[in-house]
Amino acid sequence: MELALGVMLLVVPVTIIVLSIAPVFEHRNFVRRAAAEAARVMVLTPDDPTSEALEVVDSQARSMGIDPSKVTVVFCGGSGCSVDRGDVVTVAVAVTVEELSSFLPIGTITVDAVHSEQVDTYRSRP
């Protein structure tokens, strides 16, 4: 009897903590992938790369069940991005994970990722 109670007192809290942290990892994977894809789209898109990159991030957010209005995307540190030959494009994506657990009043965590891509040095422009 004591062993079962002791195991329950250890297993139940660990299970609750593991299930509470899972959304953080899900959102972390989303921001990493979204930043990488947005940077790649900016490097490859000849016309209006910023809007194309925003569309990619929005579609990924919707596919993950994340409200796109809660996703923050910053291109090249907030300044205008140049996509000329050899330039480096940097995309930062951040999202807030709200209500980590209904069991524990932990609060919210902001998860972010930054990715950089270099425009091909030998890229020809139309």
C-alpha positions as CSV (number, residue, x, y, z in Angstrom):
1,M,0.0,0.0,0.0
2,E,2.7,2.5,0.9
3,L,4.7,1.6,-2.2
4,A,1.7,2.3,-4.4
5,L,1.1,5.6,-2.7
6,G,4.7,6.6,-2.9
7,V,4.9,5.8,-6.6
8,M,1.7,7.7,-7.3
9,L,3.1,10.7,-5.4
10,L,6.2,10.7,-7.7
11,V,4.6,9.7,-11.0
12,V,1.6,12.0,-11.1
13,P,3.6,15.3,-10.6
14,V,6.2,14.2,-13.1
15,T,3.4,13.4,-15.7
16,I,1.7,16.7,-15.1
17,I,5.0,18.6,-15.6
18,V,5.9,16.7,-18.8
19,L,2.4,17.4,-20.2
20,S,2.6,21.0,-19.2
21,I,5.9,21.6,-21.0
22,A,5.0,19.9,-24.2
23,P,3.4,23.1,-25.8
24,V,6.7,25.0,-25.2
25,F,8.6,22.4,-27.4
26,E,5.9,22.5,-30.0
27,H,6.0,26.3,-30.3
28,R,9.8,26.2,-30.2
29,N,9.9,23.9,-33.2
30,F,7.4,26.1,-35.0
31,V,9.4,29.3,-34.5
32,R,12.6,27.6,-35.7
33,R,11.0,26.2,-38.8
34,A,9.1,29.4,-39.5
35,A,12.3,31.6,-39.2
36,A,14.3,29.2,-41.5
37,E,11.5,29.0,-44.1
38,A,10.9,32.7,-44.1
39,A,14.6,33.5,-44.6
40,R,14.8,31.0,-47.4
41,V,11.8,32.4,-49.1
42,M,13.2,35.9,-48.8
43,V,16.5,34.8,-50.5
44,L,14.7,33.0,-53.3
45,T,11.8,35.4,-54.1
46,P,12.6,38.1,-56.6
47,D,9.5,40.2,-56.2
48,D,8.3,41.5,-52.8
49,P,10.1,38.9,-50.6
50,T,8.9,40.3,-47.3
51,S,5.2,39.7,-48.1
52,E,6.0,36.2,-49.4
53,A,7.9,35.4,-46.2
54,L,5.0,36.7,-44.0
55,E,2.6,34.5,-46.0
56,V,4.8,31.4,-45.3
57,V,4.9,32.2,-41.5
58,D,1.1,32.8,-41.4
59,S,0.4,29.5,-43.2
60,Q,2.7,27.6,-40.9
61,A,1.1,29.2,-37.8
62,R,-2.4,28.3,-39.0
63,S,-1.4,24.7,-39.8
64,M,-0.1,24.4,-36.2
65,G,-3.3,25.9,-34.7
66,I,-1.5,29.1,-33.7
67,D,-3.2,32.5,-34.2
68,P,-1.1,34.3,-36.8
69,S,-1.8,37.6,-35.0
70,K,0.2,36.4,-32.0
71,V,3.3,35.7,-34.1
72,T,5.9,38.4,-34.3
73,V,8.2,38.5,-37.3
74,V,11.1,40.9,-37.6
75,F,13.2,41.1,-40.8
76,C,16.9,42.2,-40.7
77,G,16.6,43.5,-37.1
78,G,13.8,45.9,-38.0
79,S,15.6,47.7,-40.8
80,G,14.9,47.3,-44.4
81,C,16.3,44.0,-45.9
82,S,18.4,44.2,-49.0
83,V,18.3,41.1,-51.2
84,D,21.2,41.9,-53.5
85,R,23.9,39.4,-54.3
86,G,25.8,38.3,-51.3
87,D,23.6,40.0,-48.7
88,V,22.6,38.2,-45.6
89,V,18.9,38.2,-44.7
90,T,18.0,37.6,-41.0
91,V,14.5,36.7,-39.9
92,A,13.4,36.6,-36.2
93,V,10.1,34.9,-35.2
94,A,8.6,35.0,-31.8
95,V,5.4,33.6,-30.3
96,T,3.9,33.6,-26.8
97,V,2.9,30.3,-25.3
98,E,-0.1,31.1,-23.1
99,E,-1.5,29.0,-20.3
100,L,1.1,26.3,-20.1
101,S,-1.1,24.2,-17.9
102,S,-4.6,24.1,-16.5
103,F,-3.2,22.2,-13.5
104,L,-0.4,24.6,-12.6
105,P,-0.6,28.4,-12.8
106,I,2.8,28.8,-14.5
107,G,1.9,31.7,-16.8
108,T,3.2,32.5,-20.3
109,I,6.5,32.0,-22.0
110,T,7.8,33.7,-25.2
111,V,9.7,31.5,-27.5
112,D,11.8,32.9,-30.3
113,A,14.2,31.9,-33.0
114,V,16.5,33.7,-35.5
115,H,17.7,32.4,-38.8
116,S,20.0,33.9,-41.4
117,E,20.4,33.1,-45.1
118,Q,22.9,34.5,-47.6
119,V,21.6,35.6,-51.0
120,D,23.5,33.6,-53.6
121,T,26.6,35.5,-54.8
122,Y,26.0,34.4,-58.4
123,R,22.2,35.0,-58.5
124,S,21.0,36.6,-61.6
125,R,18.3,39.2,-61.4
126,P,15.5,39.4,-64.0
